């Protein structure tokens, strides 16, 4: 009887229904926003100050920049703010979660791994908006570029944030140790810096191939083209759509890596 009762008891236990995808992602987003605001606030300030410092340095070095160079510098340093937070800090965060087995907490909840990844990535990417906007405004004024198309900064940093946050999550979950995730995030941010602020036409052919592999390269090109003159709607939409697609693929891969990490 005892055995039969135990079998019947186990049969009655059913797993909790999965929480809605958007509800789960929103809950993770809200929780991480609160944490990032307290724990990462100084680093977010540093991200903005770092990009503005590079912008001012390049303005001092380049005495008479042409429109192509000026727009590339402003666009590259603007997206660099996003890279510092969404790629570098997020890679460190996921690497630390994996090392400390903190991902097991989310594995115990009825939420999908992709919702966890998106919520965490969005929380970090959101904090890049003010710093990126400030950097873009200072850059446009410093290089005497037209202000008419500065509105492009918002869609560009959103798309670049999705792509870079996805890559940051992949790096953090892929590296076997938190220290390696930190190094990978730093290297990724360095690639965004050097291959973003230099116009493609000024790079060697080999370097252009590496630049094409940077997830935010097309977003930088879209912003730079808009800062130079009239916006090409088709070209801008195509560049941003491809950037979003890269981000979607990266987030999907990160979701699979998260599921694999909690099963180990």
Secondary structure in CASP SS format (residue, H / E / C, confidence):
PFRMAT SS
TARGET T0000
AUTHOR 0000-0000-0000
METHOD secondary structure of the structure
MODEL  1
X C 1.00
X H 1.00
X H 1.00
X H 1.00
X H 1.00
X H 1.00
X H 1.00
X H 1.00
X H 1.00
X H 1.00
X H 1.00
X H 1.00
X C 1.00
X C 1.00
X C 1.00
X C 1.00
X C 1.00
X C 1.00
X C 1.00
X C 1.00
X H 1.00
X H 1.00
X H 1.00
X H 1.00
X H 1.00
X H 1.00
X H 1.00
X H 1.00
X H 1.00
X H 1.00
X H 1.00
X H 1.00
X H 1.00
X H 1.00
X H 1.00
X H 1.00
X H 1.00
X H 1.00
X H 1.00
X C 1.00
X H 1.00
X H 1.00
X H 1.00
X H 1.00
X H 1.00
X H 1.00
X H 1.00
X H 1.00
X H 1.00
X H 1.00
X H 1.00
X H 1.00
X H 1.00
X H 1.00
X H 1.00
X H 1.00
X H 1.00
X H 1.00
X H 1.00
X H 1.00
X H 1.00
X C 1.00
X C 1.00
X C 1.00
X C 1.00
X C 1.00
X H 1.00
X H 1.00
X H 1.00
X H 1.00
X H 1.00
X H 1.00
X H 1.00
X H 1.00
X H 1.00
X H 1.00
X H 1.00
X H 1.00
X H 1.00
X H 1.00
X H 1.00
X H 1.00
X H 1.00
X H 1.00
X H 1.00
X H 1.00
X H 1.00
X H 1.00
X H 1.00
X H 1.00
X H 1.00
X H 1.00
X H 1.00
X H 1.00
X H 1.00
X H 1.00
X H 1.00
X H 1.00
X H 1.00
X C 1.00
X C 1.00
X C 1.00
X H 1.00
X H 1.00
X H 1.00
X H 1.00
X H 1.00
X C 1.00
X C 1.00
X C 1.00
X C 1.00
X C 1.00
X H 1.00
X H 1.00
X H 1.00
X H 1.00
X H 1.00
X H 1.00
X H 1.00
X H 1.00
X H 1.00
X H 1.00
X H 1.00
X H 1.00
X H 1.00
X H 1.00
X C 1.00
X H 1.00
X H 1.00
X H 1.00
X H 1.00
X H 1.00
X H 1.00
X H 1.00
X H 1.00
X H 1.00
X H 1.00
X H 1.00
X H 1.00
X H 1.00
X H 1.00
X H 1.00
X C 1.00
X C 1.00
X C 1.00
X C 1.00
X C 1.00
X C 1.00
X C 1.00
X C 1.00
X C 1.00
X H 1.00
X H 1.00
X H 1.00
X H 1.00
X H 1.00
X H 1.00
X H 1.00
X H 1.00
X H 1.00
X H 1.00
X H 1.00
X H 1.00
X H 1.00
X H 1.00
X H 1.00
X H 1.00
X H 1.00
X H 1.00
X H 1.00
X H 1.00
X H 1.00
X H 1.00
X H 1.00
X C 1.00
X C 1.00
X C 1.00
X H 1.00
X H 1.00
X H 1.00
X H 1.00
X H 1.00
X H 1.00
X H 1.00
X H 1.00
X H 1.00
X H 1.00
X H 1.00
X H 1.00
X H 1.00
X H 1.00
X H 1.00
X H 1.00
X H 1.00
X H 1.00
X H 1.00
X H 1.00
X C 1.00
X C 1.00
X H 1.00
X H 1.00
X H 1.00
X C 1.00
X C 1.00
X H 1.00
X H 1.00
X H 1.00
X H 1.00
X H 1.00
X H 1.00
X H 1.00
X H 1.00
X C 1.00
X C 1.00
X C 1.00
X C 1.00
X H 1.00
X H 1.00
X H 1.00
X H 1.00
X H 1.00
X H 1.00
X H 1.00
X H 1.00
X H 1.00
X H 1.00
X H 1.00
X H 1.00
X C 1.00
X C 1.00
X C 1.00
X C 1.00
X H 1.00
X H 1.00
X H 1.00
X H 1.00
X H 1.00
X H 1.00
X H 1.00
X H 1.00
X H 1.00
X H 1.00
X H 1.00
X H 1.00
X H 1.00
X H 1.00
X H 1.00
X H 1.00
X H 1.00
X H 1.00
X H 1.00
X H 1.00
X H 1.00
X H 1.00
X H 1.00
X H 1.00
X H 1.00
X H 1.00
X H 1.00
X H 1.00
X H 1.00
X H 1.00
X H 1.00
X C 1.00
END
